[in-house]
Amino acid sequence: MSDPILFEQLQKLTTEKRNPKSMDIDVAPLARVLEIIHEADREAVDSVTPELPYVAKAVEILVDAFQNGGRLFYAGAGTSGRLGVLDASECPPTFGTDPEQFQGLIAGGQEAMFKAQEGAEDHESYGADAIDEAGVTSKDVVCGIAASRRTPYVAGAVQRGKEIGARTLFVTCNPRDAFEASDLDAITDVAMCADVGPEVIMGSTRMKSGTATKLILNMLSTASMVRMGKVYENMMVDLQMTNAKLVERSRRIVMTASGVDYDAAGAALDAAGGHVKTALVMLLADVDAEAARQRIEAGGGFVRHAIQGTAPEA
């Protein structure tokens, strides 16, 4: 089955071009192969720098949505979809979020996380259906992720999100001018276009594109959670004590922030029902658990405000 139109589209994508720096990678010594890949990874990191103002705008949209009961839905295919699911799945244990608040939608469904579901990304209707099945509303945010920018499943998801009235974001790894010349620009509130350039292996967007995408998703989720009061100083204070490691990490955070010893930290956590924020405010503001909870609520969820007895700026 041929598709001359798609062939022409792919030829124009930066991520589908040949990288002149890796033309001899097939015969290069192993040490040089690794150097080529590592040097390209550095380029991927640098490609995110010009996009930081756009990431900031996206974070502002997310915080506004979260403060009003909205959720974030990542939509992607292949590597892009897996990165979205990964970022979403890490938020509950790290930041104590409701599993519904961050969700990853991937072309081909759950099976595609572990085995490629070829062809699942080729239909815009599949992306639109995924948005409907997830119950996206106008309070939510839909973030399309596609290194190439053109993936039909992703375009369909973003289009459907816009039709519903959700705010829309897009993460891609091709130049901004190419995105702005596309139909997607009209339905996207904020696009983040990390121009990674040609991949080390032509078209293998799991490499530089995947790296740049992961960096941007890290920022979207982490910065929005910082703005939601999920961090005190530089420590996660809304983590869920769901395994032995997180139980001990919680105790260590309380010890580090308050200066108490191991046993005192454990006692404070027990009195706080295992909630790190409450334990910290109890110790640092010298109040009981109920008063600590009231202070946290009055402080908009921020431990610093709760300790100081101040309210966050409007």
C-alpha positions in Angstrom: 0.0 0.0 0.0 1.6 3.3 -1.1 1.0 6.8 0.1 2.8 9.4 -2.0 1.4 12.3 0.1 2.8 10.8 3.4 6.1 10.1 1.6 6.4 13.8 0.7 5.4 14.8 4.3 8.1 12.6 5.8 10.8 14.0 3.4 10.2 17.4 4.8 10.5 16.5 8.5 13.7 17.4 10.2 13.5 14.2 12.3 13.4 12.1 9.2 16.5 13.6 7.6 19.9 12.0 7.6 22.4 13.2 10.2 25.7 14.2 8.5 27.5 13.6 11.9 26.7 9.9 11.9 27.1 8.9 8.3 30.0 6.5 9.2 28.5 5.1 12.4 28.1 1.7 10.8 31.8 1.2 10.6 33.1 3.4 13.4 34.9 2.0 16.4 32.6 1.3 19.4 34.0 4.2 21.3 33.2 6.6 18.5 29.7 5.2 18.1 29.0 6.0 21.7 30.6 9.5 21.3 28.3 10.2 18.4 25.2 9.2 20.3 26.3 11.1 23.4 27.0 14.3 21.5 23.6 14.0 19.8 22.0 13.7 23.2 23.6 17.0 24.3 22.0 18.6 21.2 18.6 17.3 22.4 19.0 18.9 25.8 20.0 22.2 24.2 17.1 22.1 21.8 14.7 22.6 24.8 16.3 25.9 25.9 14.5 28.1 23.3 11.2 26.5 24.2 11.2 27.4 27.9 9.0 30.4 27.5 6.4 28.2 25.8 6.7 25.6 28.5 6.1 28.3 31.1 2.9 29.3 29.3 1.8 25.6 29.3 2.5 25.3 33.0 0.3 28.3 33.7 -2.5 26.7 31.7 -2.1 23.5 33.7 -2.1 25.2 37.1 -5.2 27.1 36.2 -6.9 23.8 35.1 -5.8 21.9 38.3 -7.0 24.7 40.5 -10.4 24.4 38.9 -10.8 20.7 39.0 -9.3 20.0 35.6 -7.0 17.1 34.5 -4.2 16.6 32.1 -4.4 14.1 29.3 -1.3 13.2 27.3 -2.0 11.7 23.9 0.7 10.0 21.8 1.7 7.0 19.8 4.8 4.8 20.1 7.6 6.3 22.1 5.7 9.6 22.5 2.7 7.8 23.9 4.8 5.7 26.3 6.6 8.8 27.6 3.2 10.4 28.3 1.9 7.3 30.2 5.2 7.2 32.1 5.0 10.8 33.2 1.4 10.5 34.2 1.9 7.2 36.1 4.7 8.7 38.2 2.7 11.6 39.5 0.5 9.8 42.1 3.5 8.3 44.1 5.6 11.4 43.7 3.1 14.1 44.3 0.2 12.4 45.9 -2.1 13.3 43.0 -5.3 11.5 42.3 -4.7 8.9 39.5 -7.3 10.7 37.4 -5.4 14.0 37.4 -2.7 13.0 35.1 -3.6 10.4 32.4 -1.7 9.0 29.4 -3.5 7.9 26.3 -1.6 5.8 23.8 -2.5 4.7 20.3 -3.3 1.0 20.5 -4.2 1.1 24.2 -2.5 -0.6 27.1 -0.9 -3.3 25.0 1.0 -0.7 23.1 3.0 0.1 26.2 4.8 -3.2 25.9 4.5 -4.2 22.2 4.2 -1.9 19.2 0.7 -1.8 17.8 1.5 -0.9 14.2 -1.2 1.0 12.4 -3.0 2.2 15.5 -1.6 5.7 15.1 -2.8 6.1 11.5 -6.4 7.1 12.3 -7.5 10.5 13.6 -10.8 8.9 14.7 -9.0 6.6 17.1 -7.5 9.7 18.9 -10.9 11.4 19.0 -12.5 8.2 20.4 -9.8 8.0 23.1 -10.6 11.5 24.2 -14.4 10.7 24.4 -13.8 7.4 26.2 -11.6 9.1 28.8 -14.4 11.6 29.5 -12.5 14.7 28.8 -14.4 17.9 29.6 -13.9 21.7 29.0 -12.1 21.8 32.4 -9.3 19.6 31.2 -6.1 20.0 29.2 -5.2 17.7 26.3 -1.5 17.6 25.4 -0.6 16.0 22.1 2.9 14.4 21.8 4.3 13.7 18.4 8.0 14.0 17.4 6.9 14.3 13.8 4.0 16.7 14.5 1.8 14.8 11.9 0.7 11.6 13.8 -3.0 11.2 12.9 -4.0 9.7 16.3 -2.5 12.7 18.1 -4.0 15.2 15.8 -7.4 13.6 16.2 -7.1 13.7 20.0 -6.1 17.4 20.1 -8.8 18.3 17.6 -11.4 16.5 19.7 -10.1 18.1 22.9 -10.5 21.6 21.3 -14.0 20.8 20.1 -15.0 19.8 23.7 -13.6 23.1 24.9 -10.5 21.8 26.7 -7.2 23.7 26.6 -4.7 22.1 24.2 -0.9 21.8 24.3 1.4 20.1 21.8 5.0 18.7 22.2 6.9 18.1 18.9 10.5 17.8 17.9 10.4 19.7 14.5 10.9 23.4 14.0 8.3 25.9 15.2 7.8 27.5 11.8 6.8 24.1 10.5 4.3 23.7 13.3 2.9 27.2 12.8 2.4 26.4 9.1 0.3 23.3 9.9 -3.4 22.9 10.6 -2.5 22.0 14.2 -1.5 25.5 15.1 -5.1 26.7 14.9 -6.3 24.2 17.5 -3.3 24.4 19.9 -3.1 26.9 22.7 0.6 26.4 23.3 3.1 24.4 21.2 6.5 23.3 22.5 8.8 22.6 19.5 12.2 21.3 20.5 14.1 21.3 17.2 16.4 18.3 17.8 17.6 18.0 14.2 18.2 14.7 12.4 18.4 11.6 14.5 21.6 9.6 14.8 19.8 6.8 13.1 17.5 8.3 10.5 14.0 8.5 11.7 14.6 6.8 15.0 12.7 9.3 17.1 13.1 7.2 20.3 16.5 8.8 20.5 17.0 12.6 20.5 13.3 13.3 20.1 12.5 11.0 23.0 15.1 12.7 25.2 13.8 16.2 24.5 10.2 15.1 24.9 11.0 13.5 28.3 12.7 16.7 29.4 9.6 18.8 28.5 7.1 16.4 30.1 9.3 16.4 33.3 9.0 20.2 33.4 5.2 20.3 32.7 4.4 17.9 35.5 7.0 18.9 38.0 6.7 22.7 37.6 2.9 22.5 37.8 3.1 20.5 41.0 5.6 22.9 42.5 3.0 25.6 41.8 0.3 23.5 43.4 2.3 23.3 46.7 3.4 19.7 46.3 7.1 20.7 47.1 8.6 22.2 50.3 12.0 23.8 49.5 13.2 21.1 47.1 11.6 18.0 48.7 8.4 16.2 47.6 6.1 16.5 50.5 2.9 14.9 49.1 4.4 11.6 48.2 2.4 8.5 49.0 3.9 5.9 51.4 3.0 3.0 49.2 6.2 0.9 49.5 9.1 0.5 51.9 11.3 2.9 50.1 8.7 5.7 50.1 8.1 5.1 53.8 11.7 5.6 54.6 12.0 8.5 52.2 9.1 10.2 54.0 10.8 9.8 57.3 14.0 11.2 55.9 12.3 14.2 54.4 10.7 15.0 57.8 14.1 14.5 59.5 15.9 16.7 56.9 13.4 19.6 57.1 12.8 19.6 60.8 16.0 18.4 62.3 14.4 15.7 64.5 15.8 12.2 64.8 14.6 9.0 63.2 12.1 8.0 66.0 10.7 11.5 66.4 10.1 11.7 62.6 8.3 8.3 62.7 6.1 9.4 65.6 5.2 12.7 63.8 4.2 10.8 60.7 2.1 8.3 62.7 0.3 11.3 64.4 -0.2 12.8 60.9 -1.7 9.7 59.4 1.4 9.2 57.2 1.0 12.6 55.6 4.4 14.3 55.3 3.0 17.8 54.9 1.0 17.6 58.1 4.0 16.1 60.0 6.3 18.9 58.9 3.8 21.6 59.9 3.2 20.0 63.2 7.0 20.0 64.0 7.9 23.3 62.4 4.9 25.3 63.6 4.7 23.4 66.9 1.0 22.5 66.5 -1.1 19.4 66.6 -2.3 17.4 63.6 -5.6 19.1 63.3 -4.2 22.6 63.5 -1.5 21.6 61.0 -4.2 20.5 58.5 -6.1 23.8 59.0 -2.9 25.7 58.4 -2.1 23.8 55.2 -5.6 24.5 53.9 -5.3 28.2 54.7 -1.9 28.3 53.1 -3.3 26.9 49.8 -1.5 23.6 50.3 2.0 25.2 50.6 4.0 24.0 53.6 6.0 27.3 53.8 2.8 29.3 54.0 1.4 26.9 56.6 4.4 27.2 58.8 4.5 31.0 58.5 0.7 31.4 58.8 0.5 33.3 55.6 -1.7 32.9 52.5 -0.4 32.5 49.0 -0.6 35.5 46.7 -3.7 35.6 44.6 
